[in-house]
Amino acid sequence: METNEIKKWLSSDIFIFFKQGKPYLWDFRNHRQFEISTEDFSRLSEFAEGSKIKQDKVDQAITEAGILTDGPSNEEEWGWDFLARIYHIGTSHPNAPSPYEPSQHIEYAKSYLDFCQSIHASSPQVLIKKGGTKNLLPTPNYQELINASLWHTLVKRQTCRDFYDETISIESLSTILGGTLGAVDRGHYDSPVGVQRFGYRRTSPSAGGLQATEGYVWVRKVKDITPGIYHYVNDEHYLEEISPLPIDPLSTLLCNQHWCDDLAFAIFFVAKFDVMWWKYPHSRAYRPMLMDIGHLSQTFQLLATALGLQTWLTGYFHDKEINNLLKLTEPKEQVIFVVGAGHGSGSGYDRTVRRLLDENS
């Protein structure tokens, strides 16, 4: 068998997975998948260490797949693990920019309208109700927020890890939920079918206007609300009960970040993946989904700060246990981030850390 003198290496931008009992190679940089055989796998293993090209069908198929490189990859250039690398590169745009043409404007508009109209009939449920006991909230009072200085609030906002274990008013919770997750308006339904605003608008931007994030509230010390876990119904502004509070404190779910046990309340931001999948089938949409929750988190912190509360936030928690606690429908619903508020000192250090610092000073 003839062998080409050129030596090639297997790209580091691939991984192998199994689907329905069959092995596949995924070239995540170029968004391509290939079913592979045992013979293919054996040969790919040789290319992983560097090998010369053979003049046979296996090597021809591997070469044509475009997954070989001229030299070994430098893995040390990437600081995180391989999973993070897959995510970042796999959600990057695979194509180079096309030359600018004025006609692109009309072609882009036409293709966008056609796409929106084509998926309209299959739109998922956007207004979510879980069916629990309804707990009414007072009308949000935005006057204090209207009077607040934006700059003063931005500067005053800080991450607190020292809370006083005190009760807050139901009015504060109502205003924070309404201003963060509530519907500002219901959109304009006089547009042609398929291109009208989807659902409703919030104060924070959202990819595609989909509002694909729900809020579940861990109520611990809020006046006139029984401690428990609730789902916030965005468009009608009320809480529906999911379950009583567990016996274990909140920190059990948040990787023992014990200062959160003194929060008056916390909000679990839950992504509705099915809504994102409906309009944005490519995994790149995971990026704006995370940004959506980032926007909501910042809005929450500014509202709570303007109302005189201290805030805290975390992405460090036990996903599976929280999903089960909230009775989410997996995989289409997943907890992504947690924020909380209450009265506190404003210190970024919890009391235990401050005591250790004082002892060693």
C-alpha positions as CSV (number, residue, x, y, z in Angstrom):
1,M,0.0,0.0,0.0
2,E,1.4,3.4,-1.0
3,T,2.1,6.0,1.7
4,N,2.3,9.7,1.2
5,E,5.4,11.2,2.8
6,I,3.4,14.1,4.3
7,K,2.7,13.6,8.0
8,K,-0.6,14.8,9.5
9,W,-2.2,15.1,12.9
10,L,-5.8,14.8,14.1
11,S,-7.4,18.2,14.8
12,S,-7.9,19.0,18.5
13,D,-11.3,20.5,17.6
14,I,-13.1,17.2,17.5
15,F,-14.6,14.7,19.9
16,I,-16.3,11.3,19.6
17,F,-19.7,10.5,21.0
18,F,-22.3,7.8,20.7
19,K,-25.9,8.3,19.4
20,Q,-28.4,5.4,19.2
21,G,-25.5,2.9,19.7
22,K,-23.4,4.3,16.8
23,P,-20.1,6.3,17.2
24,Y,-19.9,9.7,15.6
25,L,-17.1,12.2,15.3
26,W,-18.0,15.8,15.8
27,D,-15.9,18.6,14.3
28,F,-17.2,21.3,16.6
29,R,-15.2,24.1,15.0
30,N,-16.9,23.6,11.6
31,H,-20.2,22.2,12.9
32,R,-19.9,18.9,11.1
33,Q,-20.7,15.3,12.2
34,F,-19.5,12.1,10.7
35,E,-20.5,8.5,11.5
36,I,-17.4,6.4,12.0
37,S,-16.5,2.7,11.9
38,T,-14.2,0.7,14.1
39,E,-11.6,0.9,11.4
40,D,-12.0,4.7,11.2
41,F,-11.6,5.0,15.0
42,S,-8.4,2.9,14.9
43,R,-6.9,5.1,12.2
44,L,-8.0,8.3,13.9
45,S,-6.1,7.2,17.0
46,E,-2.9,6.9,14.9
47,F,-3.4,10.4,13.5
48,A,-3.7,11.7,17.1
49,E,0.0,10.9,17.5
50,G,0.9,11.9,13.9
51,S,0.9,9.6,10.9
52,K,1.7,9.6,7.2
53,I,-1.2,9.5,4.7
54,K,-2.0,6.1,3.2
55,Q,-3.5,5.8,-0.2
56,D,-6.6,3.9,0.9
57,K,-10.3,4.6,1.3
58,V,-10.1,5.2,5.0
59,D,-7.4,7.8,4.8
60,Q,-9.1,9.4,1.8
61,A,-12.3,9.9,3.8
62,I,-10.5,11.2,6.8
63,T,-8.6,13.7,4.6
64,E,-11.7,14.9,2.8
65,A,-13.4,15.4,6.2
66,G,-10.9,18.3,6.8
67,I,-10.0,17.1,10.4
68,L,-6.3,16.7,9.9
69,T,-3.7,19.4,10.6
70,D,0.0,20.0,9.6
71,G,1.3,19.8,13.2
72,P,0.3,18.7,16.7
73,S,-2.0,21.1,18.6
74,N,-0.8,23.2,21.5
75,E,-3.2,22.3,24.2
76,E,-1.5,24.5,26.8
77,E,-2.8,27.7,25.1
78,W,-6.3,27.1,26.5
79,G,-6.6,27.7,30.2
80,W,-9.9,25.9,31.0
81,D,-10.9,22.3,30.5
82,F,-11.8,20.8,27.2
83,L,-15.6,21.1,27.9
84,A,-15.3,24.9,28.0
85,R,-13.2,24.9,24.8
86,I,-16.0,22.8,23.1
87,Y,-18.6,25.4,24.2
88,H,-16.6,28.5,23.2
89,I,-15.4,27.2,19.8
90,G,-18.6,25.2,19.1
91,T,-20.8,28.3,19.5
92,S,-18.5,30.6,17.4
93,H,-19.7,31.6,13.9
94,P,-18.3,29.0,11.5
95,N,-18.3,31.2,8.3
96,A,-16.2,34.1,7.1
97,P,-18.0,37.4,6.4
98,S,-19.4,37.8,2.9
99,P,-18.6,40.8,0.7
100,Y,-21.0,43.7,1.3
101,E,-23.7,44.2,-1.2
102,P,-26.5,46.9,-1.0
103,S,-29.0,44.2,-2.1
104,Q,-28.3,42.3,1.1
105,H,-30.6,44.6,3.0
106,I,-33.7,43.6,1.2
107,E,-32.7,39.9,0.9
108,Y,-32.0,39.7,4.7
109,A,-35.3,41.3,5.5
110,K,-37.2,38.9,3.2
111,S,-35.4,35.9,4.6
112,Y,-36.1,37.0,8.2
113,L,-39.8,37.6,7.5
114,D,-40.1,34.2,5.8
115,F,-38.3,32.5,8.7
116,C,-40.5,34.2,11.4
117,Q,-43.7,33.3,9.5
118,S,-42.5,29.7,8.9
119,I,-42.1,29.0,12.7
120,H,-45.1,30.9,14.0
121,A,-47.5,28.0,14.0
122,S,-45.2,25.9,16.2
123,S,-44.5,28.6,18.8
124,P,-44.0,27.2,22.4
125,Q,-45.9,28.4,25.4
126,V,-44.5,31.7,26.6
127,L,-46.8,32.5,29.5
128,I,-46.1,29.9,32.1
129,K,-48.4,28.8,35.0
130,K,-47.7,25.9,37.2
131,G,-51.1,25.6,38.8
132,G,-50.2,26.2,42.5
133,T,-52.1,28.1,45.0
134,K,-52.3,31.8,44.0
135,N,-50.7,34.3,46.3
136,L,-51.6,37.9,45.3
137,L,-49.0,40.6,45.3
138,P,-49.7,44.3,45.8
139,T,-49.3,46.6,42.9
140,P,-45.7,47.5,42.4
141,N,-44.8,51.0,43.6
142,Y,-42.2,52.4,41.3
143,Q,-42.2,56.0,42.7
144,E,-39.2,55.4,44.8
145,L,-37.4,54.0,41.8
146,I,-38.5,57.0,39.7
147,N,-37.0,59.4,42.2
148,A,-33.7,57.4,42.6
149,S,-30.5,58.6,40.9
150,L,-29.3,56.0,38.4
151,W,-25.7,56.9,39.0
152,H,-26.1,56.8,42.8
153,T,-27.7,53.4,42.5
154,L,-25.0,52.0,40.3
155,V,-22.3,53.2,42.6
156,K,-24.1,52.0,45.7
157,R,-24.7,48.5,44.4
158,Q,-22.3,45.9,45.8
159,T,-22.2,42.2,46.5
160,C,-23.0,41.6,50.2
161,R,-22.2,38.5,52.2
162,D,-23.4,39.7,55.6
163,F,-27.2,39.8,56.0
164,Y,-29.1,40.6,59.2
165,D,-31.7,37.8,59.1
166,E,-34.5,40.5,59.0
167,T,-37.9,40.6,57.3
168,I,-38.6,42.8,54.3
169,S,-41.9,44.2,53.2
170,I,-44.1,42.5,50.6
171,E,-44.2,45.8,48.8
172,S,-40.5,45.6,48.2
173,L,-40.6,42.1,46.8
174,S,-43.6,43.0,44.6
175,T,-41.8,46.0,43.2
176,I,-38.6,44.1,42.6
177,L,-40.4,41.2,40.9
178,G,-42.5,43.5,38.8
179,G,-39.6,45.6,37.7
180,T,-37.3,42.7,36.9
181,L,-39.6,40.0,35.5
182,G,-43.0,41.6,35.0
183,A,-44.6,42.5,31.7
184,V,-44.0,46.2,30.8
185,D,-46.5,45.8,27.9
186,R,-48.0,43.0,25.8
187,G,-46.5,44.0,22.5
188,H,-48.1,45.2,19.3
189,Y,-50.4,42.7,17.8
190,D,-51.4,44.7,14.8
191,S,-48.3,43.4,12.9
192,P,-48.7,40.6,10.3
193,V,-48.9,37.1,11.7
194,G,-45.5,35.7,12.5
195,V,-43.6,38.9,13.0
196,Q,-45.5,40.5,15.9
197,R,-43.7,40.8,19.3
198,F,-43.6,37.4,21.0
199,G,-45.5,37.5,24.3
200,Y,-44.6,40.6,26.2
201,R,-41.7,43.1,27.0
202,R,-39.7,43.4,30.2
203,T,-37.4,46.2,31.3
204,S,-34.3,44.1,30.3
205,P,-33.4,43.1,26.7
206,S,-34.0,39.6,25.6
207,A,-32.8,37.6,22.6
208,G,-35.5,37.7,20.0
209,G,-37.8,39.3,22.5
210,L,-38.5,35.7,23.7
211,Q,-38.3,36.4,27.5
212,A,-37.1,32.8,27.9
213,T,-36.4,33.1,31.6
214,E,-38.7,32.4,34.5
215,G,-38.3,33.4,38.1
216,Y,-38.8,31.0,41.1
217,V,-38.7,32.7,44.5
218,W,-37.4,31.2,47.7
219,V,-39.4,33.3,50.2
220,R,-37.9,33.1,53.7
221,K,-38.7,36.4,55.5
222,V,-41.1,38.5,53.6
223,K,-44.0,40.1,55.5
224,D,-47.5,38.7,54.7
225,I,-46.1,35.8,52.6
226,T,-45.8,32.3,54.1
227,P,-42.2,31.0,53.7
228,G,-42.0,28.6,50.7
229,I,-41.0,28.2,47.1
230,Y,-43.1,30.1,44.5
231,H,-43.2,30.6,40.8
232,Y,-43.7,34.2,39.7
233,V,-46.4,34.6,37.1
234,N,-45.0,37.4,35.0
235,D,-47.9,38.7,33.0
236,E,-50.4,38.7,35.9
237,H,-48.0,39.6,38.7
238,Y,-48.7,37.0,41.4
239,L,-46.9,34.1,43.1
240,E,-48.1,30.5,42.8
241,E,-46.9,28.0,45.4
242,I,-44.6,25.3,44.3
243,S,-43.8,23.7,47.8
244,P,-43.0,24.6,51.4
245,L,-39.4,25.5,52.2
246,P,-37.2,22.4,52.7
247,I,-35.9,21.6,56.2
248,D,-32.3,22.2,55.0
249,P,-31.2,25.8,54.6
250,L,-30.7,27.4,51.3
251,S,-26.9,27.1,51.6
252,T,-27.3,23.3,51.2
253,L,-28.3,23.9,47.6
254,L,-25.7,26.7,47.1
255,C,-22.6,24.7,47.8
256,N,-22.4,25.7,51.5
257,Q,-22.3,29.5,50.9
258,H,-23.7,29.9,54.4
259,W,-24.3,33.6,54.4
260,C,-27.2,33.1,52.0
261,D,-29.2,31.5,54.9
262,D,-29.9,35.0,56.2
263,L,-31.4,36.3,52.9
264,A,-35.0,37.5,53.1
265,F,-35.6,36.0,49.7
266,A,-33.8,34.6,46.6
267,I,-34.8,34.2,43.0
268,F,-33.8,31.2,40.9
269,F,-33.5,32.3,37.2
270,V,-34.7,29.4,35.1
271,A,-34.0,29.2,31.4
272,K,-36.8,27.8,29.1
273,F,-34.6,26.1,26.6
274,D,-37.5,25.0,24.5
275,V,-38.4,28.6,23.7
276,M,-34.8,29.3,22.6
277,W,-34.7,26.0,20.6
278,W,-37.8,27.1,18.8
279,K,-36.4,30.2,17.2
280,Y,-32.6,29.6,17.5
281,P,-31.8,25.9,16.8
282,H,-28.1,26.5,16.7
283,S,-26.2,26.1,20.0
284,R,-24.8,29.6,19.6
285,A,-28.0,30.8,21.1
286,Y,-26.7,29.5,24.5
287,R,-24.6,32.7,24.6
288,P,-27.5,35.3,24.4
289,M,-29.5,33.1,26.7
290,L,-26.8,33.6,29.4
291,M,-26.7,37.3,28.6
292,D,-30.5,37.5,29.1
293,I,-30.1,36.2,32.6
294,G,-27.1,38.6,33.1
295,H,-29.4,41.5,32.2
296,L,-32.1,40.4,34.5
297,S,-29.6,39.9,37.3
298,Q,-28.3,43.5,37.0
299,T,-31.8,44.9,36.8
300,F,-32.7,42.9,40.0
301,Q,-29.6,44.3,41.8
302,L,-30.3,47.9,40.8
303,L,-34.0,47.7,41.8
304,A,-33.2,46.1,45.2
305,T,-30.4,48.6,45.8
306,A,-32.6,51.6,45.0
307,L,-35.1,50.2,47.6
308,G,-32.4,50.2,50.3
309,L,-31.7,46.4,50.3
310,Q,-28.4,44.6,50.0
311,T,-27.9,42.0,47.2
312,W,-26.0,38.8,46.5
313,L,-25.7,36.6,43.5
314,T,-24.1,33.3,42.5
315,G,-23.7,30.7,39.8
316,Y,-22.3,28.1,42.2
317,F,-25.0,25.6,43.1
318,H,-26.3,22.0,42.8
319,D,-28.2,22.1,39.5
320,K,-30.0,18.7,39.7
321,E,-31.2,19.2,43.2
322,I,-32.6,22.7,42.5
323,N,-34.3,21.5,39.3
324,N,-36.0,18.8,41.3
325,L,-37.0,21.1,44.1
326,L,-38.6,23.6,41.6
327,K,-40.3,20.7,39.8
328,L,-38.9,21.7,36.5
329,T,-39.5,19.8,33.3
330,E,-36.0,18.6,32.2
331,P,-34.3,19.1,29.9
332,K,-36.3,22.0,28.6
333,E,-36.3,23.9,31.9
334,Q,-33.0,24.5,33.8
335,V,-31.8,26.7,36.6
336,I,-29.0,29.0,35.5
337,F,-28.4,31.6,38.1
338,V,-29.4,32.7,41.7
339,V,-29.8,36.2,43.1
340,G,-31.0,37.3,46.6
341,A,-31.6,40.3,48.7
342,G,-32.3,41.4,52.3
343,H,-31.1,43.9,54.9
344,G,-27.4,43.7,55.6
345,S,-24.2,45.5,56.4
346,G,-23.1,45.7,52.8
347,S,-19.8,43.9,53.5
348,G,-18.4,41.7,50.8
349,Y,-16.9,39.5,53.6
350,D,-19.0,37.2,55.7
351,R,-18.7,37.3,59.5
352,T,-16.5,34.2,59.7
353,V,-14.0,35.6,57.2
354,R,-14.0,39.0,59.0
355,R,-13.3,37.3,62.3
356,L,-10.3,35.4,60.8
357,L,-9.0,38.6,59.3
358,D,-9.3,40.4,62.6
359,E,-7.5,37.5,64.4
360,N,-4.6,37.6,62.0
361,S,-4.3,41.4,61.8
